[in-house]
């Protein structure tokens, strides 16, 4: 569809008929705003409006090129490509940890970089916008099909994870996330540093204790200790409910009858079903044992390292009797 600033209410006849057929004026105005916004991104003189994105659009060549570019002559407005990018992306460049423009990679980093990355360094051997962003990708019509999976035209992309491109230069083995559940090393020694990820003070493992005697790094709502890494919403089991009108909410204070059943089941099954001591609610640790097997003893050790870390294979029956 062509864009006309002089005619912001231009629509194909079929779409016009569709919108004029709406009986609700609010819905009409909403649809109208969507299309007029789109139609006004390219102005009558073929210049950019403030909300435009010049990438992947052949109408916007003049944003970076003084004249029609050719393979022999790019005719860039700025000879320094990074300077050209900063014209629009000044805010991004201030975030040096994400866009380290002007930094010179060390020898170890250079050895990990592919030829394409090394060749894209600037004349001083420093990182430039074009080092990570394969700029010609979004200019060439022959590469238009790459837009859907690599809209930011990241060099070497698309990447499965956002951080994938980082490991084109950085040693991935040095950036592995710490797993707080890895609490015993290959020699059987307890990694006490992992305790401090959830506990404010390192618990005395030789002393028998209950959850209300422990101090955690979060004072309210212990489930947030888990959802920092496991942001499941809703909980994987919450889609199951006997009530079709609403989903189950397990993170609540159990009624007295359920509390009695939980106590019976703990004694019967030889497990523990701790509640959040700050509010009396069921929390992630009620059903899941976050510790590695061997850290705790007896009932508190049940479920450690098991599938889903469940304290009991039939976890539901410990609260529900039917």
C-alpha positions in Angstrom: 0.0 0.0 0.0 1.3 3.5 -0.8 1.5 6.1 2.0 0.0 9.5 1.5 0.5 12.3 4.0 -1.8 14.5 2.0 -4.6 11.9 2.4 -4.3 10.4 5.9 -7.7 8.8 5.6 -6.8 6.8 2.6 -8.0 3.1 2.8 -8.6 0.4 0.2 -12.3 0.4 -0.7 -13.0 -2.9 1.0 -11.4 -1.8 4.2 -13.3 1.6 4.0 -16.5 -0.3 3.7 -15.7 -2.5 6.6 -14.9 0.4 8.9 -17.8 2.5 7.8 -20.0 -0.4 8.7 -19.0 -0.3 12.3 -21.9 0.8 14.5 -19.6 1.6 17.5 -17.9 5.0 17.1 -15.1 4.2 19.6 -14.2 1.1 17.6 -14.1 3.1 14.5 -11.8 5.7 16.0 -9.5 3.0 17.3 -9.1 1.4 13.9 -8.7 4.8 12.3 -5.9 5.7 14.6 -4.0 2.5 13.8 -4.1 3.1 10.1 -3.4 6.9 10.2 -0.4 6.2 12.4 1.0 3.8 9.8 0.3 6.1 6.9 2.1 9.0 8.4 5.5 7.3 9.0 6.7 8.4 5.5 6.1 12.1 4.9 5.1 13.7 1.6 8.7 14.8 0.9 10.0 11.3 1.7 11.6 12.3 4.9 11.2 10.5 8.3 8.8 11.3 11.0 10.0 11.1 14.6 8.4 7.7 15.2 9.8 6.0 12.1 12.1 3.0 11.9 14.3 3.3 8.8 15.5 -0.3 8.9 14.2 -3.0 6.5 12.5 -0.3 4.4 13.7 0.8 1.0 11.9 4.1 1.3 14.3 5.2 3.9 17.7 4.9 2.1 18.2 8.7 2.4 18.3 8.4 6.2 21.9 7.1 5.9 22.9 7.7 2.3 23.3 11.1 0.6 22.5 9.6 -2.8 21.4 6.2 -4.2 24.1 3.8 -2.9 25.9 1.3 -5.1 28.4 -1.4 -4.3 31.2 0.8 -5.5 30.0 3.9 -3.7 27.9 3.8 -0.6 27.5 7.6 -0.3 27.1 7.5 3.4 26.1 10.8 5.1 28.9 10.1 7.7 32.0 8.2 6.8 32.1 6.7 10.4 29.2 4.2 10.5 28.9 4.3 14.3 28.5 8.1 14.2 25.7 7.6 11.7 24.0 5.1 14.0 24.3 7.4 17.0 22.3 10.0 15.2 19.2 8.0 16.2 20.5 5.6 18.8 22.3 8.0 21.3 20.4 6.5 24.3 21.6 3.0 23.4 25.2 4.0 23.2 25.2 5.4 26.7 24.6 1.8 28.0 28.2 0.8 27.6 27.7 -2.7 29.1 25.4 -3.5 26.2 26.9 -1.4 23.4 30.7 -1.2 24.1 31.4 1.0 21.1 35.1 2.2 20.9 36.5 -0.7 23.0 39.4 -2.6 21.7 39.1 -6.4 22.2 42.0 -8.3 23.7 44.0 -11.0 22.0 41.9 -13.8 23.7 38.7 -12.3 22.5 40.1 -11.7 19.0 41.0 -15.4 18.8 37.4 -16.4 19.5 35.9 -14.0 17.0 35.0 -15.2 13.5 36.5 -13.6 10.5 33.3 -11.7 9.9 33.4 -10.1 13.3 37.1 -9.3 13.1 36.7 -7.7 9.7 33.9 -5.5 11.0 36.1 -3.7 13.6 36.8 -0.1 12.8 40.1 1.2 11.4 41.6 1.4 14.9 40.6 -2.2 15.7 37.8 -1.1 18.0 34.3 -2.3 18.3 31.8 -0.5 16.2 28.0 -0.7 15.7 28.7 -2.8 12.5 30.7 -5.3 14.6 27.5 -6.8 16.1 24.9 -5.5 13.6 25.2 -6.8 10.0 24.0 -3.5 8.6 23.8 -4.5 4.9 21.4 -7.3 5.9 18.5 -4.9 6.3 19.4 -2.9 3.2 19.5 -5.7 0.6 16.3 -6.9 -0.8 17.9 -10.3 -1.3 18.1 -10.7 2.5 14.7 -9.4 3.3 13.6 -12.9 4.3 16.0 -12.8 7.3 13.9 -10.0 9.0 11.4 -12.3 10.7 13.9 -14.3 12.7 16.6 -11.6 13.0 14.9 -8.2 13.1 17.9 -6.5 14.8 20.1 -7.9 12.0 22.6 -9.3 14.5 25.8 -10.6 12.9 25.8 -14.4 12.7 22.1 -14.5 13.8 19.5 -15.5 14.4 20.4 -16.6 18.0 18.3 -18.8 20.2 18.9 -16.6 23.2 19.4 -12.9 23.3 22.9 -13.3 24.8 23.9 -15.7 22.0 25.8 -13.0 20.1 27.8 -12.1 23.2 29.6 -15.5 23.1 30.9 -14.7 19.6 33.6 -12.8 21.5 33.2 -13.7 25.2 34.1 -17.1 26.7 30.7 -18.6 27.5 32.1 -20.9 30.2 32.9 -17.9 32.3 29.3 -16.6 32.2 27.3 -19.6 33.3 24.5 -18.8 35.7 25.0 -20.2 39.2 22.5 -22.9 40.0 21.5 -22.5 43.6 20.5 -26.2 43.7 24.0 -27.4 43.1 25.0 -27.5 46.8 27.5 -30.4 46.9 30.6 -30.5 44.7 32.0 -33.6 43.0 34.1 -34.3 46.2 31.0 -34.4 48.4 31.9 -31.0 50.0 29.0 -28.7 50.7 29.2 -25.5 48.8 28.2 -23.1 51.6 28.2 -20.1 49.3 25.1 -21.4 47.6 23.2 -21.3 51.0 23.5 -17.5 51.0 21.5 -17.2 47.8 18.3 -18.0 49.8 19.3 -17.8 53.4 20.4 -14.5 55.1 22.7 -16.5 57.5 24.3 -19.8 56.8 22.1 -22.4 58.6 23.7 -24.8 61.1 23.2 -28.1 59.3 24.2 -30.0 62.4 21.3 -28.5 64.4 17.8 -29.7 64.1 15.5 -26.8 63.2 12.2 -25.9 61.7 11.5 -23.3 58.9 10.3 -20.7 61.4 13.7 -20.7 63.0 15.5 -19.8 59.8 16.3 -16.4 58.3 15.9 -15.9 54.6 17.2 -13.2 52.2 13.6 -12.3 51.5 11.5 -11.4 54.6 8.0 -11.7 53.0 6.5 -14.1 50.6 9.1 -16.9 50.3 7.8 -17.9 46.9 9.6 -14.9 45.4 12.8 -16.7 46.2 11.8 -19.3 43.6 10.0 -17.1 41.0 13.2 -15.0 40.5 14.4 -17.9 38.4 11.2 -19.9 37.8 8.7 -17.2 36.7 5.8 -19.7 36.0 2.5 -17.9 35.7 0.3 -19.6 36.3 1.9 -22.5 38.1 2.1 -25.5 35.8 -0.5 -27.4 37.9 -2.8 -24.4 38.2 -4.6 -25.1 34.9 -6.2 -28.2 36.5 -9.2 -27.5 38.6 -12.5 -29.1 39.6 -14.0 -25.6 39.1 -14.2 -24.8 35.4 -14.8 -21.1 36.1 -11.4 -20.4 37.8 -7.9 -21.8 38.1 -6.5 -23.2 41.3 -4.4 -20.9 43.5 -2.2 -22.9 45.6 -0.3 -20.0 47.3 -2.8 -19.4 50.0 -3.4 -20.2 53.7 -4.8 -23.7 53.8 -8.1 -24.1 55.7 -8.1 -25.9 59.0 -9.3 -29.3 57.6 -6.5 -29.2 55.1 -3.9 -28.3 57.8 -5.0 -31.3 59.8 -4.7 -33.6 56.8 -1.2 -32.2 56.0 -0.1 -33.0 59.5 -1.4 -36.6 59.3 0.3 -37.1 55.9 3.6 -35.7 57.1 3.6 -38.3 59.8 2.3 -41.1 57.6 4.6 -40.4 54.6 7.7 -39.4 56.6 7.9 -36.0 54.8 7.7 -32.3 55.7 5.3 -29.8 54.2 6.5 -26.5 55.5 4.4 -23.4 55.2 5.7 -19.8 54.7 6.4 -18.7 58.3 5.8 -15.0 57.3 2.2 -15.5 56.3 1.2 -19.1 56.9 0.6 -19.7 53.2 1.5 -22.7 51.1 4.6 -21.7 49.1 6.9 -23.3 46.5 8.9 -25.1 49.2 5.8 -26.7 50.6 5.7 -29.2 47.7 9.2 -28.8 46.3 12.5 -29.6 48.1 15.0 -27.0 47.0 18.0 -28.8 48.5 20.4 -31.2 47.0 20.2 -34.8 48.4 22.4 -35.2 51.4 22.2 -31.6 52.6 19.4 -32.3 55.1 18.5 -35.5 56.9 15.5 -37.7 57.4 12.1 -36.3 56.4 13.6 -33.0 55.3 15.7 -34.8 52.7 12.7 -36.5 51.0 12.2 -35.4 47.5 15.7 -33.8 47.1 17.0 -34.3 43.5 13.8 -36.2 42.5 11.8 -35.3 39.4 10.4 -31.7 39.9 11.9 -32.0 43.4 8.5 -33.0 44.7 8.6 -34.0 48.4 6.2 -36.9 47.6 5.5 -38.6 44.3 1.7 -38.2 44.8 2.0 -34.7 46.2 -1.6 -33.7 45.8 -3.0 -36.3 48.2 -1.1 -34.7 51.1 -3.6 -31.8 51.1 -6.6 -33.2 49.1 -8.4 -36.3 50.2 -10.3 -36.7 46.9 
